[in-house]
Amino acid sequence: MIDRRSFLIGLGLSALPAAARADYTINGGTIATDRSFLANVPYVRFEDIPSHRQLMRDNVVGLAGYAKARQQGFAVLVRDAPELLITGQREIDLDAGRGGAGAVAGKPRRVGEVDAPYLGAIDGLLVDGLAFGRDAPDRPAPPAAADPLAAAEAAVKKAGKTVLAIDYAKDARNAAEAARKCAAAHALSFIDQSGNRTLAHLPKGVPPGENASHVTSLKEARNFLPMLSAGAFASQDAWVDALCDSNWDLLIIDPLWQGAQPLSTEAIHRLQQKRLGSRRQVFAVMSLGRADPRRFYWKSDWKVGSPAWLDSADPTAPTQVVVRYWEQAWKEILGKYLQGLMDLGVDGVLLDHADTYSYFEALTPLK
């Protein structure tokens, strides 16, 4: 998930933090981060500014279409990125500047309108900080009336699809309040009480709503565990064993140990069995807007700007690179990545960093 305030800092409102100006070398790949975001950004004419939101929607719809055509029941979740669901003022302004070029079926779009093809492609939305912790642990979420994520959540629920929420609340009272609000919103809830936002630990005890029944679809899940980093474990086997010894209905994991070593199909099959013996769902996380030098696709001579679609180092995670996600070379990597995940036998995918459009929108203001 993108920290938008950090991006604005990177856009010249103040100096980049020292940590974002170093070079990083991982598995032979180097990310050079010694330039500011705007150092080589040319002026872009209004008529040449694309709809970065629509370009991201196209990626999601295309990937979901492939997955669902290949495997019945395969689920596609997207993390945050509310403007992909709910039309915003920027898209209206782009349409107006192009003589209504963004109109759907001849009808101009309106602010707050749901994008039907995108909503139809996904099975649910994962919301960070529905009640607490969107920006920092224990910090309350904004009022629903001023919160685009609340509008996106409502659209997903109205369509009969699943809302999952991760709240970050170390304080016990906030954790209890987050659980109450998620239950009232009919959202599948996970409360991270670790005090950070890394989603790297396995909670002790039984899951809330522990369920002995088979879980063969997203809608049947009563609880879920997002574990996007396994760095707390000494080995891949230790990590898999710990997850197998749990009873969560849905696991959302990075199936590449330490970002590099993929789990086997046998490991995925093991993970699909709860300790109780019943079936559960295993989803894999996949980044739409970030490249990572640890991943299988990274070539040793790549760096920021070469290939050109490796746009900038992420100031919030400087070992990752923001990508121009509409470029064909990156879309081919995404297709191969999804194909590989499905070959492993996972039940669904969580598309992360879908809100990378906000980075490129900040680089191309309309006014």
GUKEMI-930742 format. One line per 4 residues: number of its first residue (from 1); for each residue y, x, z of N, C-alpha, C. Coordinates in pm, whole numbers, plus 32768, in hexadecimal, padded with zeros to 4 digits. Last residue first. Layout:
<rs>
NUM = Y X Z Y X Z Y X Z  ... $
</rs>
This chain:
<rs>
367 = 881F 7E77 7AEC 88B1 7E73 7AF3 88E7 7EFB 7B15  8714 7EA2 7AEA 874B 7E51 7A7C 87E2 7E50 7A7B  8681 7FE4 7B2A 86CC 7F6E 7B56 870A 7F25 7ADF  858C 8093 7B1F 85CC 8051 7AAC 8615 7FD4 7ADB $
363 = 851F 80EF 7C07 8552 8153 7BAA 859E 8116 7B35  84C4 8006 7C78 8532 804C 7CBA 8570 80B6 7C60  83F2 7FCF 7BCA 8467 7F78 7BC9 84DE 7FBB 7C0C  8342 8095 7C18 837F 80A0 7B94 83F6 8040 7B87 $
359 = 8303 8034 7D1B 8337 80BB 7D09 8380 80C6 7C83  8295 7F3B 7CEB 8316 7F43 7D33 8355 7FCD 7D27  819E 7F69 7C73 820D 7F38 7C20 8293 7F46 7C65  80F1 7F9C 7D3C 8133 8010 7D00 81A3 7FE5 7CA2 $
355 = 805B 7ED6 7DB1 80EC 7ECB 7DBC 8134 7F48 7D8A  7F55 7F1A 7DA6 7F86 7EC3 7D3B 801D 7EB7 7D3E  7ECF 7FB6 7E5C 7F46 7FEE 7E1B 7F71 7F9C 7DA2  7D80 7F38 7E18 7DEA 7F6A 7E6F 7E5C 7FA4 7E1B $
351 = 7C99 7E4B 7DFA 7CF8 7E95 7DA7 7D71 7EB8 7DFC  7B5D 7E42 7E69 7BE5 7E2F 7E99 7C40 7E87 7E46  7A3C 7DA3 7DE2 7A9A 7E12 7DE2 7B1D 7DE7 7E1F  78DE 7D58 7E1E 7967 7D39 7DF9 79BD 7DB4 7E03 $
347 = 77E5 7DB5 7E55 77F4 7D25 7E3F 7880 7CFE 7E10  7750 7EDD 7DC0 77A7 7E99 7E1F 77BB 7E07 7DF5  76AC 7F7B 7D1E 7675 7F00 7D55 76CD 7EBA 7DBA  76ED 8052 7C81 76BC 806E 7D09 7680 7FF1 7D4A $
343 = 7756 7FD3 7BA5 76D4 8012 7B97 7698 8033 7C1F  784E 7F91 7C09 77EE 7F26 7BF4 7761 7F5D 7BE1  78BF 8090 7C0B 78B0 8046 7C89 7849 7FD6 7C79  78C1 80CA 7AF8 7872 811A 7B54 7859 80D4 7BD8 $
339 = 7976 800A 7A9B 78EC 800A 7A6A 7892 8057 7AC9  7A5D 8062 7B1D 7A22 7FE0 7B40 7990 7FD7 7B12  7A7B 8158 7A98 7A6D 8153 7B29 7A29 80D0 7B53  7A9E 810F 7990 7A28 815D 79B4 7A0E 8158 7A4A $
335 = 7B95 8086 79AD 7B1F 8042 797A 7A9E 808A 799E  7C3C 8153 7A0B 7C22 80DE 7A5F 7BA4 8095 7A30  7C3B 81F8 7928 7C03 822A 79A6 7BE1 81B4 7A02  7CC0 8150 7877 7C36 8176 785A 7BF1 81AC 78D7 $
331 = 7DB9 814A 78F0 7D6B 80CE 78EA 7CD9 80EA 78C8  7E0B 824F 78C4 7DEF 8224 794D 7D9B 81A4 794C  7E29 824A 77AD 7DCE 82AC 77EA 7DA9 8282 7879  7EEC 8184 777F 7E62 816D 7757 7E01 81CD 779B $
327 = 7FD1 8127 7881 7FA7 8186 7819 7F11 8178 77FF  8012 8090 7957 8006 8049 78D7 7FD7 80A5 7867  8041 8131 7A30 7FC2 80E9 7A2B 7FAE 809B 79AA  809C 8252 7A6C 80CF 81EC 7A10 8057 8199 79E5 $
323 = 8058 829D 7BC6 8039 82A2 7B37 8084 8237 7AEA  8093 8374 7CD2 80B4 82F4 7C96 809E 82FE 7BFF  7F9F 8433 7D71 8004 842F 7D08 8017 83A0 7CD6  7F65 84C8 7EB4 7F46 8469 7E4B 7FBB 8462 7DE9 $
319 = 7FB9 8564 7F7D 7F45 8595 7F34 7F18 8533 7EC9  808A 84DA 7FFD 80AB 853E 7F96 8034 8580 7F53  80D0 83BE 804C 804A 83FB 8047 804E 8468 7FDD  81D7 8381 803B 8190 8351 80B1 8102 8388 80B9 $
315 = 8228 83E5 7F47 8261 841F 7FC0 821C 83F2 803F  8150 8435 7E43 8174 83C9 7E9F 81AB 8405 7F20  81C1 84E0 7D24 8176 84E2 7DA1 81AB 8474 7DFD  81CB 843D 7BE5 820D 8479 7C58 81AF 847D 7CCF $
311 = 8121 8411 7AF2 81B2 8406 7AF6 81F2 8455 7B68  8050 8445 7A0E 8053 846B 7A9B 80E5 847B 7AC1  8084 8424 7903 8076 83A9 7953 8063 83C6 79E7  8085 851F 7892 8105 84E0 78AF 80F9 8465 7906 $
307 = 7F87 85F4 7930 7FBC 859E 78C6 803A 8551 78F2  80AA 8652 79AA 804D 8682 7946 7FBF 865C 796E  813E 85EB 7A7B 817F 85F9 79F9 8124 8629 798B  808C 869A 7B6C 80F2 8634 7B55 8139 8650 7AD0 $
303 = 7F61 8715 7ACA 7FC8 871B 7B30 802E 86AE 7B12  7E25 8793 7A5B 7E85 8727 7A6A 7EE8 8745 7AD9  7D5B 8849 7A44 7DDE 8872 7A14 7E47 8804 7A1D  7C73 87CB 7AA1 7CAB 883A 7AEE 7D37 8863 7AC1 $
299 = 7C79 8666 7AA6 7C5C 86E4 7A62 7CAD 8755 7AA2  7BE5 854A 7B3D 7C51 85AE 7B41 7C24 8630 7AFF  7B17 8495 7B51 7B5C 849C 7AD1 7BC0 850F 7ACA  7AB0 848E 7C54 7A5E 84C6 7BE8 7AAC 84E0 7B69 $
295 = 7BAC 84EF 7D47 7B57 8490 7CFF 7B18 84D0 7C85  7C5F 8594 7DBE 7BD5 859C 7DED 7B76 8549 7D98  7D5F 855C 7D5B 7D17 85D2 7D29 7C87 85E0 7D59  7DA9 8415 7CFF 7D84 8469 7D71 7D33 84E1 7D3E $
291 = 7EA0 8329 7C9F 7E37 8388 7C7B 7E23 83E7 7CEF  7EF9 81D7 7CCB 7EF8 825F 7CFF 7E85 82AF 7CC2  7EE3 80CA 7C88 7F61 810F 7C6D 7F69 819D 7C9F  7DF1 8059 7CC9 7E28 803D 7C45 7E9E 8096 7C22 $
287 = 7CD5 80C8 7D76 7D66 80CF 7D68 7D92 80B5 7CD9  7BE3 8012 7E1D 7C02 8057 7DA0 7C99 8055 7D8C  7AD9 7FD9 7EFF 7B68 7FE1 7EE5 7B7F 8038 7E6A  79C4 7EFC 7EF4 79F9 7F83 7EE2 7A8E 7F7C 7EC6 $
283 = 7909 7E2E 7FD4 796F 7E3D 7F6D 799F 7ECE 7F6A  77EC 7D8D 802B 782B 7E11 802D 7889 7E1A 7FB7  776B 7C85 80F5 77B3 7CB1 807E 77EE 7D3C 8094  761D 7C62 817F 76AF 7C5C 8185 76E9 7C8F 8102 $
279 = 74EE 7BCE 81F9 753D 7C06 818C 75D1 7BFE 81AD  744E 7C20 8335 747D 7BC4 82CE 74D9 7C0C 826C  7419 7CD6 83FD 73B7 7CC6 8392 73E4 7C6C 8322  74C5 7D24 84BE 7473 7CAE 84DB 7409 7C96 8472 $
275 = 7551 7DE5 843D 74EE 7E11 849F 7491 7D9E 84C2  7566 7D78 82E3 7599 7D84 836B 752A 7DB4 83C9  7555 7E0F 81AF 7505 7DCF 8217 7547 7DE5 829E  75E9 7EA6 8106 75EB 7E15 80F0 7593 7DC9 8153 $
271 = 75AE 7FAA 813D 7628 7F72 817A 762E 7EDA 816A  74CE 7FCB 809B 74C0 7FCF 812D 7538 7F8B 8171  754C 7FC1 7FA1 74E9 7F5A 7FC4 74D2 7F57 805B  75E4 80AB 7FB2 7627 8029 7FA7 75C7 7FB9 7FCE $
267 = 7517 8168 7FB9 7570 8159 802C 75B9 80D4 8029  74AB 8144 7EB9 7457 812A 7F2E 74AD 8117 7FAB  7576 819A 7E19 7555 810C 7E15 74FE 80E6 7E8E  763C 8282 7EDF 75D1 8260 7E82 75BD 81CA 7E80 $
263 = 779A 82D0 7EE6 7721 829D 7F24 76B8 8282 7EB8  7836 83F6 7E60 7815 8367 7E5C 7798 8347 7EAD  7921 84CB 7EDA 7890 84BF 7ECC 7866 842D 7ECF  7A40 849E 7EF4 7A04 84EE 7E89 7970 84D2 7E71 $
259 = 7AB2 8428 7FD0 7AF4 8417 7F50 7AAF 8459 7EDB  7A06 8441 80A1 7A79 849B 809E 7ABE 8499 8016  7928 8395 7FD5 7936 83DC 8053 79A3 8446 8046  7971 8281 7F32 796E 8310 7F18 798C 8357 7F9B $
255 = 799B 817B 7F6E 7910 81A7 7F5F 7903 8238 7F34  7A62 8104 805A 7A6D 8161 7FEB 79E1 819C 7FD8  7A21 7FA8 80B1 7A19 8038 80C6 7A42 8084 8048  79F5 7E94 8165 7A4A 7EC4 80F8 7A5A 7F59 810C $
251 = 78F2 7DBB 81BC 7926 7E44 81C8 797C 7E61 814E  78B6 7C91 825C 78EE 7CCE 81E4 7922 7D58 8206  7841 7C5C 8352 7817 7C0F 82DD 7843 7C4F 825A  77C9 7D50 8438 7839 7D16 83EE 7805 7CCF 8372 $
247 = 7714 7DCB 84E3 76F8 7D43 84B2 7770 7D01 846F  768D 7F1D 84D1 76F0 7EB9 84F6 76CD 7E33 84B7  75FE 7FF0 8474 75E0 7FC3 84FC 7645 7F5D 852D  766E 8034 8388 75F2 7FE7 8383 75CE 7FAE 840C $
243 = 7740 80D2 83E6 775E 8050 83AA 76E1 7FF8 83A4  76AD 81B0 843F 7700 8165 849D 7721 80DB 8466  7633 820A 8351 75E0 81DC 83C1 7630 8186 8422  7716 8259 82C1 76C4 81EA 8290 766E 81B2 8302 $
239 = 776A 8331 8365 77C3 82BF 8349 7771 8245 831F  7693 83DE 8358 76BD 83AA 83DB 7715 832F 83C9  7691 8417 8245 7620 83D2 8282 7646 8394 8309  7780 84A5 8225 776F 8424 81E2 76FE 83D5 8223 $
235 = 77F4 852F 835F 77AA 8533 82E1 77A3 84A8 82A5  7897 8505 8436 7879 858F 8410 7834 859A 8389  79A8 841E 8434 7919 843A 8438 78FD 84C5 83FF  7AB0 83F0 840A 7A87 8400 8495 79F3 8425 84A1 $
231 = 7AD7 83BC 82FB 7AEF 8443 832D 7AC4 845B 83BC  7AC0 82E6 8259 7A4E 8302 82B1 7A5B 838B 82F1  7B97 81DD 8200 7B85 826D 8212 7B14 8283 8275  7B90 80D0 81FD 7BB7 8113 8181 7BB3 81AA 818B $
227 = 7B06 7FCE 8264 7AF9 8059 828F 7B11 80B1 8214  7B23 7E8D 82CE 7B59 7EE9 826A 7B54 7F78 82A1  7A40 7D9F 8317 7A69 7E23 8346 7A9F 7E73 82D1  7A46 7C40 8367 7A3E 7CAF 8309 7A72 7D2E 834A $
223 = 79B1 7AFA 8392 79FB 7B6D 83C4 79F0 7BDC 835C  792E 7A3B 8308 7979 7A0F 837E 79C9 7A80 83BD  78E3 79EF 81B5 7900 7A53 821C 7953 7A18 828D  78C8 793D 80E8 786F 792B 815A 788D 798C 81CD $
219 = 7972 798F 801F 7995 7917 806A 793E 7901 80E5  78EB 7A67 7FAA 7963 7A7E 7FFA 7982 7A06 8052  7787 7A42 7FCF 7804 7A36 7F84 7878 7A4D 7FE3  76B4 7A54 8075 769B 7A76 7FE9 7715 7A64 7F91 $
215 = 7641 7A92 819F 76C5 7A83 8162 76B8 7AB4 80D2  7559 79F9 827C 7571 7A48 8204 75FE 7A2A 81D0  75AE 79E6 83DE 7587 79AE 835D 759E 7A12 82EB  7612 7A43 84C9 758A 7A6B 84A7 755F 7A3E 841C $
211 = 7746 7ABD 851B 7704 7A58 84CA 767A 7A8A 84A1  785C 7AC5 85F3 77E1 7B06 85C4 7782 7A9D 858C  796B 7A93 862B 791D 7A35 85DC 789E 7A71 85A4  79CA 7BE6 8624 79EC 7B5C 8648 79A1 7AFC 85EE $
207 = 78BB 7CD4 8649 792A 7C9B 85FE 794F 7C10 8634  787D 7D85 877E 7851 7D2D 8712 78CA 7CF6 86C8  78D7 7EDF 87C7 78B6 7E55 87E6 788F 7E06 876B  79DF 7FA4 8732 796B 7F93 8789 7951 7EFE 87A0 $
203 = 7A3F 7FDA 85DC 7A55 7FA1 8662 79D3 7F95 86B0  7A5B 80FD 8534 79FC 808F 8543 7A0D 8055 85CF  7B81 816D 847F 7B26 816C 84F1 7ACD 80F0 84F1  7C43 816E 83BF 7BE0 81D9 83BA 7B7A 81D3 842B $
199 = 7D43 8106 837C 7CC7 80B9 8365 7C50 8119 8359  7E3F 816A 83AA 7DE7 81B4 8351 7D67 816A 832E  7F16 8127 8449 7EF7 80D0 83D9 7E94 8110 8378  7EFF 8127 85B2 7F2D 815F 8533 7F03 80FF 84C4 $
195 = 7E93 80A9 868A 7F19 80E1 869A 7F4D 8126 861D  7DA6 8021 8684 7D9F 80B2 8692 7E28 80F1 86AA  7D71 7F1A 865B 7DB3 7F3D 86D9 7DB5 7FD4 86F0  7D72 7E3A 8560 7D65 7ECA 8576 7DB6 7EEF 85F2 $
191 = 7CCB 7D1B 852A 7D37 7D51 857C 7D1C 7DE4 8595  7C8E 7C4C 841F 7C64 7CC8 845F 7CDD 7CFE 84AA  7C35 7B01 83B3 7C8D 7B5D 83FC 7C46 7BDB 842A  7C6B 7A14 82BF 7C06 7A6C 82F9 7C4E 7AE5 8334 $
187 = 7D3C 7903 8301 7D2B 7985 82C2 7CBE 79D2 830A  7DA8 7812 8359 7D24 7813 8318 7D10 7893 82C7  7E84 7819 83F5 7E9B 7823 8364 7E1A 7820 8314  7E11 7818 84EE 7E61 77A4 84C6 7E7B 77A3 8430 $
183 = 7DA0 7917 84E8 7D49 78A2 84EF 7D93 7824 84C3  7E8A 79AF 84E4 7E2F 79B6 8473 7DD0 793E 8472  7EF4 7970 85DE 7F3D 794C 8565 7EE3 794F 84EA  7E2D 79DA 868A 7E4E 794B 868E 7E93 7920 860C $
179 = 7E36 7AE9 864C 7DBA 7A9F 8636 7DD5 7A08 8632  7F3C 7B1E 86A1 7F18 7B30 8615 7E99 7AE2 85F4  7F21 7AF4 87B3 7F7B 7A9C 8766 7F5C 7AA6 86D1  7E75 7BC5 87F4 7E4A 7B3B 880A 7E9F 7AD9 87BA $
175 = 7F1B 7C9C 87B1 7E9A 7C8B 876D 7E67 7BFC 877B  7FEA 7C7A 8866 8005 7C6B 87D7 7F84 7C57 8788  7F5D 7CAF 8951 7F9B 7C2B 893D 7FB9 7C12 88AA  7F0E 7DB9 892D 7EA9 7D51 8936 7EE4 7CC6 8920 $
171 = 7F9A 7E96 8841 7FB3 7E46 88B9 7F53 7DCE 88BC  7F5A 7EDE 8741 7F1C 7F27 87B0 7F2A 7EDB 8833  7F31 7E52 861D 7F69 7E2C 869F 7F1E 7E74 870E  7F37 7DFA 84E6 7F36 7E79 852E 7F7D 7E62 85B3 $
167 = 7E67 7D27 8426 7EDA 7D36 847F 7EC8 7DB4 84D1  7E00 7CC2 82F6 7DF3 7D32 8352 7E73 7D3A 83A4  7D6A 7BA5 826C 7DE0 7BE0 82AA 7DB8 7C54 8304  7D14 7AEF 814B 7CEA 7B4B 81B4 7D67 7B8D 81EB $
163 = 7CDE 79C0 80B2 7D46 7A1A 80E6 7D08 7A6C 8156  7C3A 7940 7F94 7C31 7979 801A 7CA9 79D0 803A  7C87 7803 7EF1 7C54 788B 7EF4 7C69 78C6 7F7F  7CFA 7712 7EB6 7C73 7713 7EED 7C34 779C 7EF3 $
159 = 7DFF 770D 7E6F 7D9F 7716 7E00 7D0F 771A 7E32  7E75 7719 7F65 7E7C 769B 7F1C 7E18 7698 7EA9  7E4E 782A 7F9E 7E07 77C3 7FEB 7E06 773D 7FA1  7EFE 789C 7EE3 7E70 78BD 7EE0 7E1F 7852 7F2A $
155 = 7FF4 7835 7F35 7FC2 7816 7EAF 7F2C 7830 7EA5  800D 78A3 8034 8004 7812 8025 7FCB 77EC 7F9D  8022 79B3 7FF1 7FB2 7984 8043 7F9F 78EE 8032  8118 79B0 7F6F 809F 79D4 7F25 8023 79A4 7F6E $
151 = 81BE 796A 8044 81B6 7912 7FCF 8138 792F 7F7D  8197 7A47 80E8 8173 79C2 811A 8166 795F 80A7  8200 7B14 8051 816F 7B12 8068 8141 7A8A 809B  8312 7AE4 805B 82CA 7AC7 7FDF 8233 7AC7 7FF0 $
147 = 83BD 7A52 8159 8350 7AAF 8145 8305 7A90 80C4  8468 79A2 81C9 84A4 7A16 8188 843B 7A7B 815E  83C8 78E5 823F 8427 78B7 81DA 8464 792B 818C  833B 7971 8304 82F7 794A 8289 8358 7923 821B $
143 = 83E2 7A8C 8392 83CB 79FB 838C 8393 79D2 8304  8325 7BC6 838C 839F 7B76 837A 837F 7AE1 837A  8246 7C2D 8498 8263 7C13 840B 82E2 7BC1 83FF  828D 7D0D 85AA 8271 7C87 8573 8292 7C7F 84DE $
139 = 81E7 7E39 85EE 8265 7E00 85BF 8249 7D78 857E  80F2 7EA9 862C 812F 7E4F 868E 81B7 7E18 8663  8115 7FBE 854F 80C4 7F72 85AD 8118 7F26 8612  81F2 7F7D 843B 81CA 7FD4 84A9 8178 7F81 850A $
135 = 81F4 7EC8 8369 823D 7F47 835B 8214 7FAC 83C5  8139 7E0A 83BF 8149 7E26 8331 818E 7EAC 831A  80FE 7DB8 84C8 80DD 7E3D 849B 80F1 7E5C 8409  8091 7C64 84E4 80C7 7CDD 8521 80A1 7D59 84CE $
131 = 804A 7B95 842D 8092 7B77 84A9 80D8 7BF2 84E3  7FFA 7C13 8346 801C 7B85 8340 806E 7B5E 83BA  7FCB 7D29 82FD 8032 7CFE 835A 805A 7C6D 834A  7F61 7D19 81B5 7F7A 7D75 8225 7FE9 7D3C 827C $
127 = 7E7C 7C46 811F 7F07 7C52 814E 7F0D 7CB6 81C1  7DC5 7C1A 8005 7DC3 7C60 8085 7E52 7C7E 80AD  7D5A 7B00 7F59 7DCB 7B59 7F74 7DB8 7B97 7FFD  7C68 7A9D 7E5E 7CAA 7A9B 7EDF 7D14 7B05 7EE9 $
123 = 7C0E 7AA6 7D62 7BC4 7A50 7DBF 7C06 7A48 7E47  7CC4 7A9D 7C28 7CA0 7AD7 7CA8 7C58 7A72 7D01  7D06 7A0F 7B44 7CB2 7A85 7B36 7C7E 7AB9 7BBB  7DB4 7942 7B81 7D2E 791E 7B55 7CCF 7994 7B50 $
119 = 7E9A 79D2 7BB8 7E57 798C 7C26 7DC8 7968 7BFF  7ED2 7A22 7AB0 7EB5 7A86 7B17 7E6A 7A46 7B8B  7F03 792D 7A2D 7E96 7985 7A00 7E6F 79ED 7A69  7FE0 78BF 7ACE 7F5B 7882 7ACB 7EED 78DF 7A99 $
115 = 80C3 791E 7BA8 808D 794F 7B29 7FFB 7925 7B20  8198 782A 7C35 811B 7876 7C3E 80EF 78A2 7BB3  82F7 7842 7C6C 8288 780B 7C1F 820E 7866 7C2A  83CD 78BB 7CE3 836D 7879 7D39 82F6 783F 7CF1 $
111 = 84AB 787E 7BDC 8491 78CA 7C56 8433 787A 7CB0  8412 781F 7AA7 846E 7805 7B15 8448 785C 7B8C  8407 784F 7941 83D2 785D 79C8 843E 7842 7A2F  842F 7760 7838 845D 77D4 7884 8420 77D7 7910 $
107 = 8335 7704 7755 8381 76DA 77CB 83AE 7755 7819  8290 775E 768C 8313 772B 7668 836B 7701 76DB  81B6 77C8 7716 81A5 774B 76C9 822D 770B 76AA  8296 7874 77D7 8209 7853 77CB 81FD 77CB 7787 $
103 = 838A 7972 778E 8365 78E6 77A3 82D0 78D0 778C  83F0 7A6B 7762 8383 7A5F 77C2 8355 79D1 77DA  84C6 7A53 76B6 844A 7A8B 7681 83D5 7A7D 76E1  85C8 79F0 76D5 8556 799C 76FD 84D0 79D0 76CF $
99 = 8671 7ABE 7681 8673 7A3D 763D 85FC 79E6 765B  8670 7B93 7723 8626 7B9E 76A5 861A 7B18 765E  86EE 7B54 7808 8727 7BBF 77B7 86E3 7BD1 7732  863F 7A98 7871 86C3 7A6D 7842 8701 7AD5 77E6 $
95 = 8565 7B3B 78BC 8556 7AD2 7857 85DD 7AAC 781A  85E1 7BD5 7985 85AC 7C15 790D 859C 7BB0 789B  8618 7B09 7A3B 8686 7B54 79FF 8659 7B9D 7981  8515 7ABF 7A7F 856F 7A5C 7A42 85E2 7AA2 79FB $
91 = 84BF 7BA9 7AF6 8481 7B7D 7A79 84D5 7B14 7A32  8569 7BAE 7BD6 856E 7C1A 7B74 8531 7BEE 7AEF  851F 7AD2 7C72 859D 7ACF 7C28 85A3 7B3B 7BBD  83B8 7A97 7C4A 8432 7ABB 7C90 84AC 7ABC 7C36 $
87 = 8291 79D9 7C64 82FC 7A09 7C0E 837C 7A21 7C5E  817F 7A3D 7D15 81F2 79E5 7D1C 8265 7A20 7CCA  80BC 7AFF 7CE3 8097 7A71 7CEB 810E 7A15 7CDB  8145 7BEA 7CE5 80EA 7BD1 7C75 80BF 7B40 7C71 $
83 = 81CC 7BF0 7DD1 8219 7BCA 7D5A 81C0 7BBC 7CDE  811A 7C4E 7E94 8130 7BBD 7E86 8178 7B96 7E06  806A 7D34 7EDC 80A7 7D21 7E58 80C8 7C8F 7E3D  7F35 7D26 7F91 7FC6 7D0D 7F92 7FFB 7CF3 7F05 $
79 = 7E1F 7D7A 7EDD 7E65 7D95 7F5A 7EFC 7D84 7F48  7D35 7C9F 7E4F 7DAA 7CF5 7E3C 7DF1 7D03 7EC1  7BDB 7C7C 7DFA 7C4A 7C6B 7E57 7CBB 7CC8 7E30  7ADA 7BEF 7D51 7B4D 7C47 7D3E 7BB9 7C20 7DA0 $
75 = 7974 7BDE 7D49 79F5 7BB3 7D80 7A60 7C1D 7D6B  7871 7B5C 7C84 78B9 7BD5 7CAE 7947 7BAE 7CD5  77FC 7A7A 7C1B 7814 7A7F 7CAA 785A 7AFC 7CDC  7757 7B1E 7B16 777E 7A9F 7B51 778F 7AAF 7BE8 $
71 = 77C0 7C2D 7A6A 7770 7C07 7ADF 77A5 7B86 7B1D  7854 7C3E 797A 77DC 7C91 798D 7784 7C5D 79FE  7927 7B96 799A 78D0 7B82 7926 784D 7BCE 7938  799B 7C03 7A7A 795E 7B7E 7A86 7905 7B5D 7A0E $
67 = 79F9 7CFA 7A1A 799B 7CF3 7A8A 7952 7C6E 7A8E  7AAB 7CB5 7949 7A34 7D06 792E 79CC 7CF2 799C  7B6B 7C22 79DB 7B21 7BE4 796E 7AA2 7C30 794C  7BCE 7CE1 7A88 7B85 7C6F 7ABE 7B33 7C2B 7A52 $
63 = 7C4E 7D8B 79D0 7BDF 7DBD 7A21 7B8B 7D4B 7A59  7D12 7CD7 7968 7CB0 7D18 7912 7C37 7D4A 795F  7DA5 7C8F 7A4A 7D60 7C27 79FE 7CF4 7C65 79A6  7E0C 7D8D 7A95 7DB6 7D41 7AF1 7D64 7CD9 7AA4 $
59 = 7EA5 7DD3 79B2 7E37 7E27 79DF 7DD4 7DD9 7A36  7F5E 7D02 79AB 7F03 7D14 793B 7E8B 7D69 7963  7FED 7D31 7A97 7F9A 7CB8 7A8A 7F32 7CCA 7A1B  8072 7E19 7A47 800C 7E21 7AB0 7FB1 7DA7 7AAE $
55 = 8118 7DAB 7983 80BC 7E17 795E 804E 7E28 79C6  81AD 7CFD 7A1D 814F 7CC6 79BC 80EB 7D30 798F  8242 7DB4 7AB3 81E6 7D58 7AF7 817E 7D22 7A95  82DC 7E32 79FA 8276 7E81 7A3C 8212 7E28 7A87 $
51 = 834D 7DDA 78DC 832D 7D92 7957 82BA 7DDD 799A  8417 7EF1 7862 83A7 7E92 785D 839F 7E40 78DD  8545 7F34 77D1 8502 7F2C 7853 8490 7EC7 784A  85D0 7F2F 76E9 8559 7F83 76EA 850F 7F7E 7770 $
47 = 86B2 7E9C 7712 864F 7E64 76B7 85CE 7EB6 76B2  8742 7F4B 77BB 870A 7ECE 77EF 869A 7E9C 7796  86ED 80A6 7798 8738 8030 776F 86F3 7FB1 77A0  86DF 819E 7888 868E 8141 7839 86E3 80C7 7818 $
43 = 8713 82F5 78BC 874E 8270 78B9 86FA 8218 785D  85F6 83B0 793E 8665 8396 78E2 869D 830A 78F4  859D 8476 7A44 8598 83EB 7A18 860E 83CE 79BD  857D 8564 7AC8 8566 8562 7A37 855D 84D5 7A00 $
39 = 85C9 852C 7BD2 85F2 85A9 7B92 85E6 85A3 7AFB  8585 8458 7C6F 85E2 843D 7C02 8605 84BA 7BB2  84DC 84C0 7D35 84AB 845B 7CD9 8505 844A 7C5F  84F2 8629 7D4A 850F 85A3 7D79 84E4 853F 7D0E $
35 = 83F0 8721 7D59 8462 86E4 7D16 8477 8657 7D4C  8308 8791 7DB3 8384 87D6 7DD4 83FC 879D 7D89  81F8 875F 7DB2 8253 86F7 7DE4 82DB 8732 7E06  80D3 877C 7CFE 8152 87BC 7D1B 81B8 8752 7D40 $
31 = 7F8E 8781 7D3E 7FFB 8720 7D36 807A 8769 7D5C  7E6F 8802 7CA2 7EEB 881E 7CE9 7F4F 87AE 7CD2  7D0F 881E 7CC9 7D82 87D7 7C90 7DFE 87EC 7CE4  7C45 8899 7D56 7C74 88D8 7CDB 7CE9 8895 7C9B $
27 = 7C2C 87F8 7E39 7BBF 8800 7DD7 7BEE 8837 7D50  7D7F 87F6 7E5B 7D05 87B6 7E8A 7C9E 87BD 7E1B  7EB0 886A 7EBF 7E3F 8888 7E68 7DC1 884D 7EA6  8006 8821 7EBE 7F84 8808 7EFB 7F18 8826 7E95 $
23 = 8149 8899 7F10 80E0 8887 7EAC 805B 8876 7EF4  8257 87E4 7FB6 81F5 884F 7FA9 819A 8836 7F32  82FC 8715 7FE6 832E 877A 7F8A 82CD 87F0 7F79  82B3 8664 80A5 82A8 8635 801B 82DA 869C 7FB7 $
19 = 82EB 86D8 8197 825E 86CC 8171 824D 86A2 80E1  83FD 86B9 81AF 83C8 873C 818B 8339 8734 815A  8471 858A 8111 843E 85D5 8183 83FE 8657 8155  858B 8585 8032 84FD 8570 8049 84D1 85BD 80C4 $
15 = 86CE 8519 809F 8673 8580 806F 85E2 8557 8088  873A 83CC 8042 873C 8441 809A 86D5 84A2 8066  8747 833B 7F5F 8799 830E 7FCF 879E 8376 803C  869F 8389 7E90 871E 83CC 7E9E 8775 839D 7F0F $
11 = 85A8 8315 7E86 8601 82FD 7E15 868E 8330 7E2E  852C 833A 7F77 850F 8398 7F0C 8569 8389 7E94  8589 8255 7FF5 85B6 82D8 8024 85A1 8340 7FB7  84F6 81A0 7F63 8587 819E 7F55 85C3 821F 7F89 $
7 = 83F4 81E3 7FBB 8418 81F7 7F2F 84AF 81F9 7F1D  8407 8194 80C3 83F6 8222 80A6 8416 823F 8014  8417 8084 809F 848B 80C8 80D7 8481 815E 80BD  831A 8046 8043 838B 803D 7FE7 8406 8085 801C $
3 = 81F2 80CA 804E 8260 80BA 80AD 82E0 80BC 805C  80E2 8033 7FB0 815A 8084 7FA3 81BD 8063 8012  7F89 8053 8000 8000 8000 8000 807C 8057 8000 $
</rs>
